[in-house]
Each structure stands twice: as C-alpha cells, then as structure tokens.
C-alpha cells in the first residue's frame, strides 16, 4: 500500500456519478464523467450490489454518515466477522453490506459473506488501486465485490456493449443484478474520484426510503 499519512478525520465515500449510458438514467450524467477515459486504459468493472454502503475503519463500522460509528442491527454481521480486522489508523475500507435486504434479495449467503469490499482509501484521502483493495481484503479474508471485467477496452463502444450485456445477466450472488461500477484500475487522488469512478444501474432501480430502517429484514443465511 502507498498511503502513509494518518487521517485526522473519517473519510466519507464520495457520491458516485452515472455512466452516460446507464439504462436507468440515459443521458443523465455529470460533465465530469467522460466515457472516453474508460477506453484505452486499464479499468475494472465490478457488480454493483444492492445494499448499504459501509465503511470499516479502526475496528469500527460507519454508514453514509461518518459523524459517529453506526450501531444498527443490520450491521451485526459485518461487526462480528470483519470490522475488527481493519485496525490501521490510515486505512479506510469501503464495501457493500447486504445483510439488510433492500430492493433485491440474493440467494442465501454464509453469515461471514454479507459484506463485499470495493474500495480502499488512505489517510491522505487518496484511493488505492483496485489491486491494492483486493490484496488488502483477501489477506484478511474479507470478500470483494464480484469482478466482471479487468483489462482494457479499445473503444467507448466496446465499453457500452459490455455494460449492456452485463445488465442482462443475473447477479453473481443469485437473483437480479442491480448494476455495475466502472473504475480506473490505478489509484487516484480524492479530487479525481468523479473522473475515475461511475455507475450504471438497471431500469427500476429503487433507492431505499426513509422508512427502510424501521421495516428492514435480514437476508437469507446459508447454513454450513
């Protein structure tokens, strides 16, 4: 890992902008998302899981609000199995927590496989490469989001064709696929996040409403 600075704050995960050709929001995207940047250079396409964006840092769990560690019941599995593995003061590990069912219910998973890491951030705020994220997580036996593609596309058209096909396939966890996330494979400074990461989501994508926390239910747990 390349990060050396210790953080003086807890870093919130940035808002992910839309791929210009996302089925749910065709043509609706921020000008900072330049499709050309995702062709001709190494990128990674991962599955966008339908869950709660969850941060692990210094043995604690945070959700979208990073003002204080979270204690919600749907974070019970990630606290039990993974949060205690991420203790470094200069490391922030972001992932998707699916223990609390949102709009998609996946096939049963073991209780230590409800959290899937997707990004590693350092104390200076910069993001590590995808390979650094994978290496960090795997050494600690923390699952990583399903990788759909890792390599280089020659043109924007090739990227579009791949994303379109990916939307038509089921989730790697079983059930529907929420969408995909595209990111440059290399690490980058925090200010460059909008130019290096974007998402494409399915038609019918549903955001959890303010009442979700009052009526949430756990996902199905596979018995080993």
Secondary structure, DSSP 8 states (H G I E B T S, - for coil): -------SS-------EE-TT-GGGTT---TT--GGGGSSS-EEEEEE-SSEEEEEETTEEE-S--SS----GGGHHHHHHTGGG---TTEEEEEEE-SB--S---S-B-TT-SEEEEEEEETTS-B--HHHHHHHHHHTT--B--EEEEE--SSHHHHHHHHHHHHTS--TTSS---EEEEEESS-B-GGGHHHHEEEEE-TT-----TTHHHH--B--B---
